[in-house]
């Protein structure tokens, strides 16, 4: 299975003022495209040709760093564009909200933990909401890793590589994370992934 760059599910201007057209043009059209192109080149002639993206990510982890980095980032970004939506944030669908309250104590506590994970991820990486052993957890990973490689199922992730926020927020990563949680998250997509996890 070769990798392809999907179109964004909204216009380049749709997430402003929280994420600008310029950020999306660089992040989607240049950074994500590079993962796709590099991943396809590194996939050729390997045992992973013809496998699903999830199989490639899990199988190359710890074995083929170049392929893993690009396949991992492609996997993360395929979801990332869908975790964003115009006028996002807001109410969390019922079942998912219930589970968040059950596992974190409150929605506010979850948001606080999630933002904190993103703020404290040193260097490049991601912050996550994932399902592990039937429980919701917050996690953070370096570079292109995701909870997929530790036996969990990611249902929400935020990219904290500088290219995802530096144009709009400069070095203010906490402001970017707050804007993401409050104004950009597509909770319907998170709930859909949760229902399949």
MDTraj code that builds the backbone (N, CA, C; nanometers):
import mdtraj as md
import numpy as np

residues = "UNK UNK UNK UNK UNK UNK UNK UNK UNK UNK UNK UNK UNK UNK UNK UNK UNK UNK UNK UNK UNK UNK UNK UNK UNK UNK UNK UNK UNK UNK UNK UNK UNK UNK UNK UNK UNK UNK UNK UNK UNK UNK UNK UNK UNK UNK UNK UNK UNK UNK UNK UNK UNK UNK UNK UNK UNK UNK UNK UNK UNK UNK UNK UNK UNK UNK UNK UNK UNK UNK UNK UNK UNK UNK UNK UNK UNK UNK UNK UNK UNK UNK UNK UNK UNK UNK UNK UNK UNK UNK UNK UNK UNK UNK UNK UNK UNK UNK UNK UNK UNK UNK UNK UNK UNK UNK UNK UNK UNK UNK UNK UNK UNK UNK UNK UNK UNK UNK UNK UNK UNK UNK UNK UNK UNK UNK UNK UNK UNK UNK UNK UNK UNK UNK UNK UNK UNK UNK UNK UNK UNK UNK UNK UNK UNK UNK UNK UNK UNK UNK UNK UNK UNK UNK UNK UNK UNK UNK UNK UNK UNK UNK UNK UNK UNK UNK UNK UNK UNK UNK UNK UNK UNK UNK UNK UNK UNK UNK UNK UNK UNK UNK UNK UNK UNK UNK UNK UNK UNK UNK UNK UNK UNK UNK UNK UNK UNK".split()
xyz = np.array([
    [0.0847, -0.1194, 0.0000],
    [0.0000, 0.0000, 0.0000],
    [0.0879, 0.1238, 0.0000],
    [0.0781, 0.2049, -0.1042],
    [0.1600, 0.3266, -0.1021],
    [0.0825, 0.4384, -0.0323],
    [0.1585, 0.5340, 0.0161],
    [0.0999, 0.6458, 0.0907],
    [0.0554, 0.7544, -0.0066],
    [-0.0568, 0.8178, 0.0219],
    [-0.1007, 0.9326, -0.0584],
    [-0.1415, 1.0456, 0.0350],
    [-0.1204, 1.1667, -0.0112],
    [-0.1574, 1.2848, 0.0670],
    [-0.3046, 1.3159, 0.0424],
    [-0.3885, 1.3119, 0.1464],
    [-0.5301, 1.3455, 0.1248],
    [-0.5484, 1.4971, 0.1178],
    [-0.6566, 1.5404, 0.0542],
    [-0.6923, 1.6824, 0.0619],
    [-0.7363, 1.7125, 0.2043],
    [-0.7215, 1.8365, 0.2462],
    [-0.7761, 1.8767, 0.3763],
    [-0.9282, 1.8669, 0.3704],
    [-0.9921, 1.8294, 0.4818],
    [-1.1387, 1.8190, 0.4801],
    [-1.2101, 1.9540, 0.4975],
    [-1.1380, 2.0646, 0.4824],
    [-1.1934, 2.2006, 0.4943],
    [-1.1003, 2.2913, 0.4154],
    [-1.1403, 2.4165, 0.3967],
    [-1.0557, 2.5087, 0.3212],
    [-0.9367, 2.5536, 0.4060],
    [-0.8357, 2.6059, 0.3407],
    [-0.7146, 2.6513, 0.4107],
    [-0.7425, 2.7656, 0.5087],
    [-0.8504, 2.8384, 0.4839],
    [-0.8840, 2.9519, 0.5722],
    [-0.9796, 2.9130, 0.6847],
    [-1.0297, 2.7904, 0.6819],
    [-1.1424, 2.7524, 0.7679],
    [-1.1113, 2.7509, 0.9171],
    [-0.9843, 2.7350, 0.9542],
    [-0.9508, 2.7215, 1.0965],
    [-0.9004, 2.8522, 1.1583],
    [-0.8951, 2.9575, 1.0783],
    [-0.8521, 3.0877, 1.1296],
    [-0.9547, 3.1375, 1.2321],
    [-0.9142, 3.2133, 1.3332],
    [-0.7789, 3.2659, 1.3579],
    [-0.6897, 3.1698, 1.4377],
    [-0.7378, 3.0504, 1.4679],
    [-0.6616, 2.9612, 1.5570],
    [-0.5504, 2.8876, 1.4844],
    [-0.5715, 2.8634, 1.3543],
    [-0.4680, 2.8048, 1.2703],
    [-0.4823, 2.8700, 1.1329],
    [-0.3762, 2.9345, 1.0896],
    [-0.3856, 3.0170, 0.9690],
    [-0.3692, 2.9367, 0.8405],
    [-0.4119, 3.0004, 0.7313],
    [-0.3916, 2.9439, 0.5970],
    [-0.2434, 2.9113, 0.5769],
    [-0.1566, 3.0033, 0.6173],
    [-0.0123, 2.9840, 0.5956],
    [0.0378, 2.8593, 0.6695],
    [-0.0075, 2.8405, 0.7944],
    [0.0316, 2.7214, 0.8701],
    [-0.0148, 2.5953, 0.7978],
    [-0.1405, 2.5936, 0.7534],
    [-0.1929, 2.4745, 0.6861],
    [-0.1212, 2.4485, 0.5542],
    [-0.0885, 2.5547, 0.4808],
    [-0.0166, 2.5362, 0.3538],
    [0.1204, 2.4738, 0.3785],
    [0.1915, 2.5223, 0.4793],
    [0.3229, 2.4644, 0.5103],
    [0.3099, 2.3246, 0.5697],
    [0.2195, 2.3107, 0.6664],
    [0.2096, 2.1865, 0.7427],
    [0.1569, 2.0734, 0.6549],
    [0.0484, 2.0980, 0.5831],
    [-0.0123, 1.9949, 0.4989],
    [0.0633, 1.9784, 0.3674],
    [0.0814, 2.0880, 0.2939],
    [0.1330, 2.0789, 0.1568],
    [0.2825, 2.0504, 0.1504],
    [0.3568, 2.0858, 0.2555],
    [0.5015, 2.0635, 0.2510],
    [0.5463, 1.9534, 0.3478],
    [0.5143, 1.9698, 0.4776],
    [0.5609, 1.8718, 0.5771],
    [0.4947, 1.7346, 0.5568],
    [0.3619, 1.7318, 0.5507],
    [0.2951, 1.6020, 0.5354],
    [0.3326, 1.5389, 0.4010],
    [0.3383, 1.6195, 0.2966],
    [0.3762, 1.5662, 0.1653],
    [0.5159, 1.5031, 0.1696],
    [0.6068, 1.5637, 0.2445],
    [0.7433, 1.5077, 0.2561],
    [0.7402, 1.3702, 0.3230],
    [0.6550, 1.3532, 0.4273],
    [0.6440, 1.2215, 0.4911],
    [0.5911, 1.1168, 0.3918],
    [0.4954, 1.1589, 0.3099],
    [0.4365, 1.0693, 0.2097],
    [0.5423, 1.0273, 0.1080],
    [0.6130, 1.1256, 0.0520],
    [0.7135, 1.0959, -0.0510],
    [0.8291, 1.0129, 0.0049],
    [0.8817, 1.0548, 0.1202],
    [0.9926, 0.9802, 0.1820],
    [0.9480, 0.8399, 0.2216],
    [0.8272, 0.8308, 0.2782],
    [0.7744, 0.7011, 0.3194],
    [0.7612, 0.6056, 0.2018],
    [0.7098, 0.6557, 0.0892],
    [0.6946, 0.5709, -0.0300],
    [0.8298, 0.5213, -0.0811],
    [0.9297, 0.6104, -0.0799],
    [1.0640, 0.5698, -0.1249],
    [1.1242, 0.4649, -0.0323],
    [1.1049, 0.4834, 0.0985],
    [1.1637, 0.3911, 0.1962],
    [1.0887, 0.2585, 0.2051],
    [0.9636, 0.2576, 0.1591],
    [0.8797, 0.1372, 0.1631],
    [0.9196, 0.0368, 0.0540],
    [0.9677, 0.0912, -0.0588],
    [1.0003, 0.0073, -0.1760],
    [1.1003, -0.1026, -0.1393],
    [1.0657, -0.2257, -0.1774],
    [1.1586, -0.3361, -0.1589],
    [1.1689, -0.3886, -0.0163],
    [1.0823, -0.3393, 0.0745],
    [1.0865, -0.3896, 0.2121],
    [0.9780, -0.4948, 0.2330],
    [0.9859, -0.5630, 0.3454],
    [0.8853, -0.6646, 0.3807],
    [0.7475, -0.6030, 0.4048],
    [0.7432, -0.4692, 0.4171],
    [0.6172, -0.4013, 0.4533],
    [0.5348, -0.3596, 0.3321],
    [0.5911, -0.3761, 0.2121],
    [0.5153, -0.3416, 0.0914],
    [0.3860, -0.4217, 0.0884],
    [0.2758, -0.3546, 0.0570],
    [0.1473, -0.4230, 0.0471],
    [0.0736, -0.4365, 0.1799],
    [0.1376, -0.3937, 0.2888],
    [0.0716, -0.4008, 0.4201],
    [-0.0071, -0.2724, 0.4474],
    [-0.0981, -0.2779, 0.5447],
    [-0.1752, -0.1582, 0.5809],
    [-0.0838, -0.0599, 0.6539],
    [-0.1246, 0.0658, 0.6585],
    [-0.0435, 0.1681, 0.7248],
    [-0.0191, 0.1326, 0.8712],
    [-0.1223, 0.0867, 0.9412],
    [-0.1047, 0.0490, 1.0823],
    [-0.0033, -0.0638, 1.0971],
    [-0.0099, -0.1624, 1.0073],
    [0.0867, -0.2735, 1.0117],
    [0.2288, -0.2231, 0.9860],
    [0.2425, -0.1285, 0.8941],
    [0.3745, -0.0723, 0.8632],
    [0.4294, 0.0026, 0.9848],
    [0.3446, 0.0834, 1.0469],
    [0.3875, 0.1605, 1.1643],
    [0.4306, 0.0669, 1.2767],
    [0.3459, -0.0280, 1.3106],
    [0.3789, -0.1209, 1.4203],
    [0.4989, -0.2083, 1.3856],
    [0.5043, -0.2566, 1.2613],
    [0.6097, -0.3492, 1.2209],
    [0.7469, -0.2859, 1.2066],
    [0.7508, -0.1600, 1.1639],
    [0.8805, -0.0931, 1.1422],
    [0.9354, -0.0286, 1.2694],
    [0.8515, -0.0175, 1.3729],
    [0.8942, 0.0455, 1.4986],
    [1.0115, -0.0322, 1.5597],
    [1.1216, 0.0375, 1.5827],
    [1.2389, -0.0255, 1.6424],
    [1.3194, -0.1111, 1.5460],
    [1.2741, -0.1190, 1.4192],
    [1.3440, -0.2052, 1.3218],
    [1.3954, -0.1270, 1.2012],
    [1.3158, -0.0294, 1.1570],
    [1.3516, 0.0469, 1.0371],
    [1.3166, 0.1926, 1.0660],
    [1.4116, 0.2643, 1.1258],
    [1.3841, 0.3992, 1.1778],
    [1.3351, 0.4959, 1.0701],
    [1.3986, 0.4947, 0.9545],
    [1.3594, 0.5882, 0.8482],
    [1.2157, 0.5667, 0.8042],
    [1.1827, 0.4407, 0.7768],
    [1.0457, 0.4088, 0.7343],
    [0.9483, 0.4385, 0.8473],
    [0.9823, 0.3976, 0.9690],
    [0.8922, 0.4225, 1.0817],
    [0.8631, 0.5712, 1.0990],
    [0.9672, 0.6542, 1.0953],
    [0.9479, 0.7983, 1.1175],
    [0.8494, 0.8573, 1.0170],
    [0.8640, 0.8206, 0.8911],
    [0.7767, 0.8771, 0.7873],
    [0.6377, 0.8143, 0.7874],
    [0.6309, 0.6820, 0.8060],
    [0.5000, 0.6149, 0.8123],
    [0.4245, 0.6592, 0.9377],
    [0.4968, 0.6706, 1.0494],
    [0.4353, 0.7152, 1.1752],
    [0.3770, 0.8547, 1.1628],
    [0.4542, 0.9437, 1.1025],
    [0.4048, 1.0805, 1.0862],
    [0.2896, 1.0858, 0.9859],
    [0.2939, 1.0019, 0.8830],
    [0.1819, 0.9969, 0.7878],
    [0.0552, 0.9503, 0.8604],
    [0.0671, 0.8447, 0.9396],
    [-0.0468, 0.7949, 1.0183],
    [-0.1002, 0.9051, 1.1100],
    [-0.0105, 0.9687, 1.1850],
    [-0.0515, 1.0738, 1.2791],
    [-0.1241, 1.1875, 1.2073],
    [-0.0700, 1.2290, 1.0926],
    [-0.1279, 1.3438, 1.0220],
    [-0.2589, 1.3106, 0.9523],
    [-0.2739, 1.1872, 0.9044],
    [-0.4032, 1.1490, 0.8444],
    [-0.5155, 1.1743, 0.9447],
    [-0.4884, 1.1399, 1.0708],
    [-0.5881, 1.1652, 1.1750],
    [-0.5912, 1.3123, 1.2161],
    [-0.4737, 1.3743, 1.2238],
    [-0.4658, 1.5128, 1.2726],
    [-0.5583, 1.6053, 1.1939],
    [-0.5594, 1.5953, 1.0608],
    [-0.6455, 1.6844, 0.9814],
    [-0.7931, 1.6617, 1.0157],
    [-0.8281, 1.5382, 1.0527],
    [-0.9671, 1.5092, 1.0891],
    [-0.9996, 1.5419, 1.2346],
    [-0.8955, 1.5550, 1.3170],
    [-0.9173, 1.5971, 1.4564],
    [-0.9425, 1.7471, 1.4665],
    [-0.9286, 1.8165, 1.3545],
    [-0.9515, 1.9610, 1.3505],
    [-1.0797, 1.9887, 1.2731],
    [-1.1512, 2.0931, 1.3146],
    [-1.2642, 2.1365, 1.2328],
    [-1.2952, 2.2828, 1.2631],
    [-1.3542, 2.3523, 1.1657],
    [-1.3957, 2.4902, 1.1902],
    [-1.4975, 2.4921, 1.3048],
    [-1.4884, 2.5907, 1.3917],
    [-1.5776, 2.6016, 1.5085],
    [-1.5754, 2.4731, 1.5915],
    [-1.4567, 2.4189, 1.6108],
    [-1.4408, 2.2962, 1.6884],
    [-1.4463, 2.3232, 1.8377],
    [-1.4048, 2.2240, 1.9145],
    [-1.4159, 2.2340, 2.0598],
    [-1.5608, 2.2120, 2.0985],
    [-1.6026, 2.2761, 2.2043],
    [-1.7441, 2.2672, 2.2439],
    [-1.7801, 2.1352, 2.3084],
    [-1.9066, 2.0977, 2.2931],
    [-1.9616, 1.9804, 2.3629],
    [-1.8994, 1.8506, 2.3120],
    [-1.8767, 1.7593, 2.4046],
    [-1.8229, 1.6270, 2.3721],
    [-1.9412, 1.5294, 2.3679],
    [-1.9509, 1.4470, 2.2608],
    [-2.0627, 1.3522, 2.2534],
    [-2.0747, 1.2663, 2.3802],
    [-2.2000, 1.2368, 2.4159],
    [-2.2378, 1.1751, 2.5436],
    [-2.1542, 1.0611, 2.5983],
    [-2.1421, 0.9509, 2.5214],
    [-2.0700, 0.8327, 2.5712],
    [-1.9240, 0.8653, 2.6015],
    [-1.8626, 0.9414, 2.5108],
    [-1.7211, 0.9778, 2.5283],
    [-1.7045, 1.0698, 2.6486],
    [-1.7951, 1.1653, 2.6627],
    [-1.7872, 1.2572, 2.7777],
    [-1.7995, 1.1792, 2.9085],
    [-1.8915, 1.0846, 2.9112],
    [-1.9130, 1.0009, 3.0300],
    [-1.7833, 0.9266, 3.0674],
    [-1.7181, 0.8706, 2.9648],
    [-1.5948, 0.7948, 2.9869],
    [-1.4804, 0.8869, 3.0332],
    [-1.4734, 1.0070, 2.9763],
    [-1.3711, 1.1040, 3.0183],
    [-1.3900, 1.1384, 3.1657],
    [-1.5132, 1.1649, 3.2054],
    [-1.5424, 1.1977, 3.3458],
    [-1.5091, 1.0787, 3.4354],
    [-1.5452, 0.9595, 3.3897],
    [-1.5175, 0.8375, 3.4668],
    [-1.3664, 0.8165, 3.4884],
    [-1.2868, 0.8396, 3.3820],
    [-1.1437, 0.8077, 3.3901],
    [-1.0548, 0.9236, 3.4362],
    [-1.1031, 1.0472, 3.4226],
    [-1.0205, 1.1629, 3.4636],
    [-1.0802, 1.2418, 3.5797],
    [-1.2068, 1.2163, 3.6127],
    [-1.2720, 1.2921, 3.7198],
    [-1.3589, 1.4035, 3.6675],
    [-1.3124, 1.4698, 3.5586],
    [-1.3918, 1.5755, 3.4949],
    [-1.3336, 1.6056, 3.3574],
    [-1.4136, 1.6717, 3.2736],
    [-1.3656, 1.7136, 3.1414],
    [-1.2526, 1.8138, 3.1590],
    [-1.2670, 1.9051, 3.2549],
    [-1.1628, 2.0060, 3.2785],
    [-1.0297, 1.9419, 3.3168],
    [-1.0360, 1.8380, 3.3996],
    [-0.9134, 1.7683, 3.4414],
    [-0.8479, 1.7007, 3.3213],
    [-0.9287, 1.6395, 3.2354],
    [-0.8741, 1.5796, 3.1131],
    [-0.8033, 1.6867, 3.0299],
    [-0.8716, 1.8005, 3.0059],
    [-0.8138, 1.9071, 2.9228],
    [-0.6821, 1.9565, 2.9820],
    [-0.6811, 1.9727, 3.1127],
    [-0.5605, 2.0181, 3.1830],
    [-0.4457, 1.9179, 3.1626],
    [-0.4748, 1.7889, 3.1797],
    [-0.3730, 1.6841, 3.1631],
    [-0.3228, 1.6771, 3.0188],
    [-0.4158, 1.6897, 2.9245],
    [-0.3820, 1.6816, 2.7817],
    [-0.2917, 1.7990, 2.7420],
    [-0.3305, 1.9195, 2.7833],
    [-0.2499, 2.0386, 2.7532],
    [-0.1121, 2.0264, 2.8184],
    [-0.1099, 1.9807, 2.9421],
    [0.0163, 1.9642, 3.0152],
    [0.1083, 1.8643, 2.9444],
    [0.0520, 1.7567, 2.8921],
    [0.1318, 1.6578, 2.8179],
    [0.1976, 1.7239, 2.6965],
    [0.1209, 1.8080, 2.6265],
    [0.1746, 1.8777, 2.5094],
    [0.2800, 1.9808, 2.5461],
    [0.2568, 2.0524, 2.6554],
    [0.3507, 2.1562, 2.7001],
    [0.4836, 2.0928, 2.7424],
    [0.4754, 1.9776, 2.8091],
    [0.5958, 1.9169, 2.8671],
    [0.6644, 1.8160, 2.7751],
    [0.6107, 1.7947, 2.6538],
    [0.6817, 1.7090, 2.5577],
    [0.8031, 1.7862, 2.5087],
    [0.9209, 1.7457, 2.5529],
    [1.0427, 1.8190, 2.5179],
    [1.0745, 1.7979, 2.3699],
    [1.0967, 1.9068, 2.3000],
    [1.1263, 1.8976, 2.1573],
    [1.0027, 1.8591, 2.0780],
    [1.0247, 1.7896, 1.9680],
    [0.9155, 1.7537, 1.8773],
    [0.8411, 1.6310, 1.9270],
    [0.7128, 1.6266, 1.8984],
    [0.6334, 1.5106, 1.9373],
    [0.4850, 1.5397, 1.9352],
    [0.4121, 1.4616, 2.0133],
    [0.2661, 1.4662, 2.0142],
    [0.2133, 1.4467, 2.1556],
    [0.0937, 1.4995, 2.1815],
    [0.0185, 1.4663, 2.3039],
    [-0.1067, 1.3918, 2.2587],
    [-0.1509, 1.2963, 2.3435],
    [-0.2550, 1.2032, 2.3001],
    [-0.3621, 1.1792, 2.4057],
    [-0.4816, 1.1470, 2.3566],
    [-0.5845, 1.0794, 2.4343],
    [-0.5963, 0.9433, 2.3663],
    [-0.5797, 0.8364, 2.4452],
    [-0.5799, 0.7024, 2.3869],
    [-0.6579, 0.6067, 2.4750],
    [-0.6949, 0.4933, 2.4165],
    [-0.7630, 0.3874, 2.4905],
    [-0.6626, 0.2747, 2.5127],
    [-0.6407, 0.2401, 2.6382],
    [-0.5515, 0.1277, 2.6698],
    [-0.6185, 0.0412, 2.7756],
    [-0.6337, -0.0863, 2.7442],
    [-0.6979, -0.1816, 2.8359],
    [-0.8335, -0.1301, 2.8854],
    [-0.9110, -0.0740, 2.7926],
    [-1.0456, -0.0280, 2.8255],
    [-1.0537, 0.1036, 2.8996],
    [-0.9394, 0.1681, 2.9204],
    [-0.9361, 0.2931, 2.9973],
    [-0.8791, 0.4058, 2.9106],
    [-0.9306, 0.5263, 2.9300],
    [-0.8759, 0.6420, 2.8593],
    [-0.7513, 0.6904, 2.9326],
    [-0.6460, 0.7171, 2.8557],
    [-0.5221, 0.7697, 2.9139],
    [-0.4745, 0.8904, 2.8337],
    [-0.4004, 0.9784, 2.8988],
    [-0.3293, 1.0856, 2.8296],
    [-0.1839, 1.0426, 2.8212],
    [-0.1230, 1.0634, 2.7061],
    [0.0164, 1.0248, 2.6868],
    [0.0868, 1.1298, 2.6020],
    [0.2189, 1.1243, 2.6003],
    [0.2958, 1.2073, 2.5087],
    [0.4036, 1.1203, 2.4479],
    [0.4395, 1.1509, 2.3239],
    [0.5406, 1.0709, 2.2554],
    [0.6370, 1.1637, 2.1826],
    [0.7627, 1.1191, 2.1664],
    [0.8579, 1.1980, 2.0896],
    [0.8400, 1.1768, 1.9395],
    [0.8795, 1.2756, 1.8624],
    [0.8893, 1.2653, 1.7171],
    [0.7627, 1.2110, 1.6519],
    [0.7723, 1.1003, 1.5750],
    [0.6555, 1.0492, 1.5029],
    [0.5880, 0.9318, 1.5707],
    [0.6274, 0.9040, 1.6953],
    [0.5657, 0.7914, 1.7662],
    [0.4214, 0.8246, 1.8054],
    [0.3431, 0.7188, 1.8267],
    [0.2063, 0.7348, 1.8759],
    [0.1776, 0.6193, 1.9719],
    [0.0664, 0.6260, 2.0452],
    [0.0317, 0.5157, 2.1363],
    [0.0120, 0.3819, 2.0647],
    [-0.0029, 0.3857, 1.9336],
    [-0.0172, 0.2636, 1.8541],
    [0.0970, 0.1661, 1.8824],
    [0.2190, 0.2190, 1.9041],
    [0.3359, 0.1313, 1.9207],
    [0.3513, 0.0780, 2.0635],
    [0.2652, 0.1251, 2.1539],
    [0.2714, 0.0735, 2.2917],
    [0.1433, -0.0024, 2.3272],
    [0.0712, -0.0456, 2.2242],
    [-0.0467, -0.1283, 2.2463],
    [-0.1727, -0.0523, 2.2837],
    [-0.1729, 0.0798, 2.2603],
    [-0.2927, 0.1594, 2.2869],
    [-0.3513, 0.2071, 2.1533],
    [-0.4733, 0.2577, 2.1582],
    [-0.5393, 0.3097, 2.0377],
    [-0.5581, 0.4604, 2.0523],
    [-0.4872, 0.5403, 1.9718],
    [-0.5037, 0.6853, 1.9805],
    [-0.6396, 0.7286, 1.9278],
    [-0.7090, 0.8151, 2.0032],
    [-0.8376, 0.8675, 1.9535],
    [-0.8346, 1.0197, 1.9383],
    [-0.7310, 1.0851, 1.9948],
    [-0.7105, 1.2288, 1.9748],
    [-0.5627, 1.2567, 1.9916],
    [-0.5078, 1.3349, 1.8992],
    [-0.3670, 1.3721, 1.9110],
    [-0.3461, 1.5149, 1.8669],
    [-0.2479, 1.5791, 1.9272],
    [-0.2110, 1.7146, 1.8846],
    [-0.0616, 1.7177, 1.8556],
    [-0.0299, 1.7719, 1.7408],
    [0.1068, 1.7818, 1.6930],
    [0.1754, 1.8983, 1.7643],
    [0.2866, 1.8711, 1.8343],
    [0.3606, 1.9812, 1.8975],
    [0.4977, 2.0036, 1.8323],
    [0.5161, 1.9517, 1.7110],
    [0.6329, 1.9932, 1.6327],
    [0.6150, 2.1431, 1.6039],
    [0.7245, 2.2160, 1.6012],
    [0.7120, 2.3621, 1.5848],
    [0.6414, 2.4017, 1.4555],
    [0.6541, 2.3200, 1.3499],
    [0.5887, 2.3600, 1.2242],
    [0.4371, 2.3646, 1.2373],
    [0.3809, 2.3015, 1.3410],
    [0.2349, 2.3023, 1.3552],
    [0.1827, 2.4300, 1.4210],
    [0.2703, 2.5067, 1.4828],
    [0.2198, 2.6269, 1.5513],
    [0.3070, 2.7515, 1.5413],
    [0.4310, 2.7398, 1.4953],
    [0.5244, 2.8528, 1.5084],
    [0.4847, 2.9759, 1.4276],
    [0.4252, 2.9562, 1.3109],
    [0.3827, 3.0705, 1.2287],
    [0.2789, 3.1534, 1.3040],
    [0.1863, 3.0854, 1.3730],
    [0.0757, 3.1549, 1.4403],
    [0.1056, 3.1927, 1.5852],
    [0.1850, 3.1132, 1.6529],
    [0.2025, 3.1333, 1.7978],
    [0.3467, 3.1577, 1.8400],
    [0.4405, 3.1554, 1.7440],
    [0.5835, 3.1639, 1.7768],
    [0.6173, 3.0594, 1.8841],
    [0.6747, 3.1010, 1.9954],
    [0.7174, 3.0030, 2.0963],
    [0.6113, 2.9778, 2.2032],
    [0.4882, 3.0223, 2.1804],
    [0.3827, 3.0101, 2.2828],
    [0.3044, 2.8786, 2.2657],
    [0.3718, 2.7681, 2.2868],
    [0.3076, 2.6377, 2.2715],
    [0.1835, 2.6232, 2.3606],
    [0.1862, 2.6688, 2.4873],
    [0.0650, 2.6555, 2.5698],
    [-0.0572, 2.7252, 2.5086],
    [-0.0375, 2.8414, 2.4445],
    [-0.1498, 2.9128, 2.3816],
    [-0.2066, 2.8325, 2.2645],
    [-0.1183, 2.7728, 2.1872],
    [-0.1601, 2.6873, 2.0752],
    [-0.2421, 2.5686, 2.1267],
    [-0.1947, 2.5046, 2.2328],
    [-0.2646, 2.3866, 2.2864],
    [-0.4011, 2.4233, 2.3428],
    [-0.4088, 2.5381, 2.4084],
    [-0.5372, 2.5845, 2.4630],
    [-0.6347, 2.6124, 2.3483],
    [-0.5848, 2.6782, 2.2428],
    [-0.6693, 2.7075, 2.1256],
    [-0.7151, 2.5774, 2.0591],
    [-0.6260, 2.4796, 2.0517],
    [-0.6603, 2.3498, 1.9930],
    [-0.7761, 2.2853, 2.0690],
    [-0.7613, 2.2753, 2.2005],
    [-0.8622, 2.2076, 2.2831],
    [-0.9951, 2.2835, 2.2837],
    [-0.9883, 2.4152, 2.2946],
    [-1.1111, 2.4949, 2.3099],
    [-1.1817, 2.5269, 2.1780],
    [-1.1063, 2.5354, 2.0673],
    [-1.1653, 2.5893, 1.9435],
    [-1.1470, 2.5063, 1.8174],
    [-1.0698, 2.3987, 1.8236],
    [-1.0387, 2.3261, 1.7003],
    [-1.0767, 2.1781, 1.7001],
    [-1.0878, 2.1151, 1.8157],
    [-1.1084, 1.9691, 1.8179],
    [-1.2424, 1.9299, 1.7554],
    [-1.2353, 1.8306, 1.6687],
    [-1.3540, 1.7712, 1.6080],
    [-1.3955, 1.6519, 1.6961],
    [-1.4778, 1.6793, 1.7972],
    [-1.5138, 1.5754, 1.8942],
    [-1.5949, 1.4620, 1.8330],
    [-1.6650, 1.4886, 1.7229],
    [-1.7409, 1.3816, 1.6572],
    [-1.6460, 1.2750, 1.6031],
    [-1.5325, 1.3197, 1.5466],
    [-1.4347, 1.2254, 1.4943],
    [-1.3678, 1.1479, 1.6092],
    [-1.3391, 1.2171, 1.7181],
    [-1.2807, 1.1505, 1.8374],
    [-1.3778, 1.0427, 1.8874],
    [-1.5055, 1.0774, 1.8956],
    [-1.6081, 0.9835, 1.9436],
    [-1.6205, 0.8632, 1.8504],
    [-1.6075, 0.8887, 1.7199],
    [-1.6138, 0.7803, 1.6207],
    [-1.4970, 0.6826, 1.6423],
    [-1.3768, 0.7359, 1.6629],
    [-1.2607, 0.6498, 1.6887],
    [-1.2764, 0.5769, 1.8226],
    [-1.3321, 0.6458, 1.9211],
    [-1.3525, 0.5836, 2.0524],
    [-1.4479, 0.4641, 2.0399],
    [-1.5518, 0.4807, 1.9586],
    [-1.6524, 0.3720, 1.9452],
    [-1.5936, 0.2483, 1.8795],
    [-1.4830, 0.2654, 1.8035],
    [-1.4204, 0.1504, 1.7363],
    [-1.3009, 0.0952, 1.8139],
    [-1.2573, 0.1683, 1.9176],
    [-1.1320, 0.1295, 1.9875],
    [-1.1498, 0.0039, 2.0719],
])
top = md.Topology()
chain = top.add_chain()
for i, resn in enumerate(residues, 1):
    res = top.add_residue(resn, chain, resSeq=i)
    for name in ("N", "CA", "C"):
        top.add_atom(name, md.element.get_by_symbol(name[0]), res)
traj = md.Trajectory(xyz[None], top)
